[in-house]
Amino acid sequence: MRLVDLLHRWTGAVIGLLLAVMGLSGALLAHKDLWVAAPGARDAQVQDTAALATAVERIMADPATRPRSILFATESFGLDRLSFGGQAGAYALQDGTIVARWSSKWDRPELWLFDLHHHLFSGDSGAAVLGVAALFGLGFVVTGVILWWPLRRSFEFRVLPRNGSRFAILRHHRDWGALLTPILALVLVTGALMVFRPLTNVVFGPGTEAQIKTALAAPKGPKADLAADPDWGAMLRTARRLYPDAEVRSLALPRGDSGLIALRLRQPGEWLPNGRTLVWFAADTGRLVEARDAQKMPVRVRAYGALYPLHSGKVGGLAYRLVVTLAGVGLMLFGSLTVWTFWFRRKARPRRRPQVAEAPAE
């Protein structure tokens, strides 16, 4: 037990601040749609096919300023998000009117906060560091429960530590850690699986990673240049005819050697915020190349698609979002207070009482 205690305390002291940053940023991102400030952010969502077509035609009218992709408004956020080359982007009203632009992620707090939480501002290498931190965090959960179990009868529910003493902070850490064990385990496991896809072979069974890769890969379409004036409305109408109850979530222009325009839709019952139902069109003619129904994908692929909404609180409404927020705040408190108590708030050594020389006997 002593070895478990040493392992738990020392690893927490080393990466506690990283977990604290991840917890706080994740809690803020769970409510991003409520605090992002831009004209039209609170507008009602528009999903009428004709209105969508009009907006897309307006946004895509000039080839010189055409974005690479459009992420359409949601029920909780009333603006379309446009992505250009590099870090440049814009917000547009749902009629296609641009209301905000940026040339760097540092121009928008929601963008750099997202990059911090997902990549530590370091791309794939930062994501790998976060994946390792999530695995360590899962280890903290397991070892924390082992250490708490013999002391479970002394459990005390307190929102904050009784005082600032090291003992009170450690007791609060222990009891709240036990209380939040299920949701902490969930957000840490889902985070690690999204970073390290090969781990899906362990959780969902052998061959899962290959099955996911095959299911999500774009078809091999014709290598064609984008037409000067694509018929965006026809593409949207085709997608709606195939999936009449689906929500149109995004439109992406061809990338790299691909000659395909991709429309992404979200059908009823899909947990993923942007859905996984995909429709591809030839970039030069607008011809339908392939449609892929997310609800007909293999079970393990659909399970993988549930990881992000479970991790980020994008399913279950406000109630589950608050649960995820509690997990994030818990990580923030555990990580920061662990570092504080380990490195700075050490137990004071008792002072030695001065010895008084005895008076000589007369």
N, C-alpha and C positions, 0 to 999 in steps of 0.2 A: 504493500500500500504506500510505503514511503517513496518508492521509486515512481509510482504513478503520480504522487503529489509533486515530486520534483519535476517530472516531465511536464505536467500540466502548468506549473507556475513558470518555469523557465521559458518554455515555448510561447506562453502567453505574454511574458514580458518582452520577448523579442518581436513578435508580430502583432501585438495587441493594438497598436496605433493604426496599422493597416486595416485590421478588421473594423476598428472604430470608424475610420473614414468610409469604408465600404457600407457599413450599416447606416450611417447618417446620410450619405449620398443616395442610397437606395430608398430610404424613407422619404426623402424629398422628391425623388423621381416618381414614386408611387402616386403622388398627387400633382404631377407636373401640369396637367391640363387645367388645374385650378389657379395656378400662380403665374403661368406664362402670360406676359402682357403684350398685346398687339391689337390694333383695331380689328374688330370682327371675330375675336377669339371666342366669344360667347354666342355667336350666331347659331341658329338651328341648322342641323345637318340637311343637306340637299342631296337626294339620290335619284331624282327624276332623270331618266336617260337623256332626254332632249337638253335639259339644263346642263348636265355633265358634258355633253358633246359641245355645247356652245362655249363653255368655259375652257375646255381643252383646245378648241380651235383658236380661241383668243390667245391663250398662253403660248401655243405652238406656232402662231402665225408667222413670226419672223425667224427664219432659219439661223440668223446670226445671234439671236438672243434666246434661242430655244433651250429649255432645261433638259437635262438627261433623264429626269424622272419627276413624276408628280405623285405625292402621297395625299390622297383626298381626305377631306374633313371627316370627323367622327361625331358621334352623338355628344361627346364631352368637350370637343375642341372644334370650333367652327371655321378653321382656316385650312386651305390646301398648302402643303409644304413642297416647294420646288427645290431640286438639287441640280446645281451646275457643276462645272469642272472643279476639282480640288475641294476646298472647304466652302466654296461660295454657295449661297442659297437664298431663298426668299419665302415669305408668306404671302398668299394671295387670297382674296375673298373668293367665294364659291362661284362668282361670275367671271373670274379670271383677272380681276383688278389686283395688282401687286400693291401691298400696303407696308411691307418691310423687307429690307435687303441686308445681307451681310456677306463679307468677303472672307471672314475667318470665324472659326468656332468661338474665338474669344469675344466676338461681338454679341453673343447671345449666351446668357447664363445656363439655359437649359441644354445647350449644345456641349459646352465644356464640362458641365456636370455629368452628362451622359458619357462623354469620353473618359472622364476620370473613373466612373464606376465600372465601365466595361473594359477599358484598356490602359488605365493609369497614364494616359497621355503618351503611351509608348507602343501603340499598335498591337500586333500579335504577341510580341514578347511581354508586354504589359498584361495582356489577357492571360498568358500562361502563368505569370506570377500570381495573378488573382485566383486562377484555378488551383494552384498549389496552396494558397492561403485558405481557400474554401475547404480543401481536404484537411488541412491542419485544424481549421475551425470545427470540422466534424469530429476530429480526434478530441478536441476540447469538450465537445458535448458528451462523448462517450466517457472520457475519463472523469469529467465533472459529475456525471451521474454515479459513477463508481465511488467517488470520494464523498458524495452527498448521502448515499444510501445508509451508512452506519449512523449518520446524524439526522436522519429524516424526522425523528420525533421532536426535534427542536425547531422545525420549520416555522417561520414567522413571516406573514405577509405584510410587507411595508413598501410603499411606493418609492421612497428614498431611504438611504441608510439612516439609522437612528441619530448618528452624529458623524463627524469627520474623522473619527479614530480609525486606525487600521483594522481593528477587530470588527467594528460595525460595518465597514465597507466590505470586508471579506465575507461576513455573514450575509449581507444583502446580495452579493455576487453569487454565493452558493445557493441561496433559496430561490432567487429569480432565475438563475440558470436552470435549476430543476423544473421550475414552472414553465419555462419557455422551450424546454427540450424538443417537443414535437415539431414546432414551427421553425425553430433554429435548424434542426436537422433537415427539414424540407427545403428551406431556402439555400442551405449550403450544398446539399446533394444536387439540387437542380442547377445551381450555379456551376458546380464542378463538371456535371455532365454536358452542359452547353459548351464549356471550354474544351474539355477533353472528350471528344466524341467516341474514341475507342472504348471508353468506360461503359458505353451503352451495351457493349457485348457482354459485360459482366452483369449489368442490372436487368437488361431486357432479354438476354440470351445471345448465344453465338450467332454471328452473321448479321446482327442488327445494323452495325455501321455501314456495311455494304448495301443493305436493303434501303437505308435512308439515303445514301448517296445516289442510288439508282432512281429512287422515287422522286427526288428533288432536282435531278439533272435536267437541264433544258434539252429539248429534242434537237437533232441535227437538221437544221433547216438550210435553205439556200443562202449562200454567201452573196448578199445583195446590198447595195447602198440604199439608204433611206430615200423614199420618193420626195420630190420637192413639196408636194402638198398632199399628204396622206389623208384618206377619208376616215378621220377619227370617229365620226358619228357611226359609220357602218360597223366599225370594230366594236364599239360599245353596244350597238344593237345586237350584233351577233352573240356577244358574251351574255347579254341579258336574255336572249332567246334560249341559249343553252342552260342558263341558270337563272330563271326568272325571279327567284326569291333571294338571290345573293346580293350582298353589298359590294359595290365596286370600291376597291381599296387603293390600288395604285396602277400607274402606267409607266413603263420603262422603255426607253429607246434601245436599239441594239448596242452591245458593248463588245469590244475586241473583234474577233472574227465572226461573231454571230450576225446573222441577217434577220433577226426576229425582234418584233415588238411584243412585249409581254404585258398582259393585263392580269392583275391579281385580284381575286374576289374572296369574300368571306361568306360562306353559306350558314344558314341557321344551324346551330349546334356546334360550330367550330369555335374553339376556345381562343385560338391564336388571334390577336387583335387585327392583324391584316390578312388573316385567312391563309389557306394553302391551296385553294382552287386556282388553277392557272390556265390561261388561254393565250396561245402564241399565234402571231400573224406575220406573214412575209413582209419585210420592210419596204419592198419596192411596189408590190401590188395590193397589199392589204389582205391577201388570201389567208383563210384560216389554215394553219398548219397542224395544230394539235390542241386539244383541250384535256385537262387532267382534273378529275374530280377528287378533292381531298377526302370526301367521305367514303370513297372506294379504295383509298390507299391501304396498305397492310396495317394491321393493328399496331405493330411496333412503331411504324412511322408516325401514326396518329398519336401514340403515347409520347414519342419524342417531341411532337408539336405542342404537347401540353406542358412541357417543361417551362417555357418562357412565361406563359400566363400565370402558372403556379408560383414562379419565382418573383414576378413583378407585381402581383396583385391585379392582373388584368382579367380576372374571372371572379365571379361571386359577388360582384357589386361592392358597395362601400364597406360592408361588414368584413369581408375577407381582406380588402385593402387596408383596413385598420389593423387587422391581425398581422399582415406583412409589415406594416409600419411599426408595430410593437416589436417585432423581431429585429427590425433595423435599429430602433432606438436601444433595444437591449444589447445588441452587438456594440453599438457606440459606447454605452455605459460600461459594459464588461471590458472592452478593449482599453478604453482610456483610464478607467479606475484601476485596472490590473497593472498597467504601466506605472501609474502614480504610486500605488501602494508598494510595488516591488522595488522601484528605483529611487523613489523620493520619500515615501512615507514609511520609513523603517521604524520598527519599534524602538523607542528610546531606551537606552541602557539605564538601569537604576543607579542613582548616584550613591557613592560610598559615604557612609556617615563618618564624619571626622572623629578620630579617636582622641579622647581627652585623657591626658596623662593623669594618673592617680597621684593624689597628694601624698608625700612621704609620711609615713607614720611617725608620730611624736613619741 
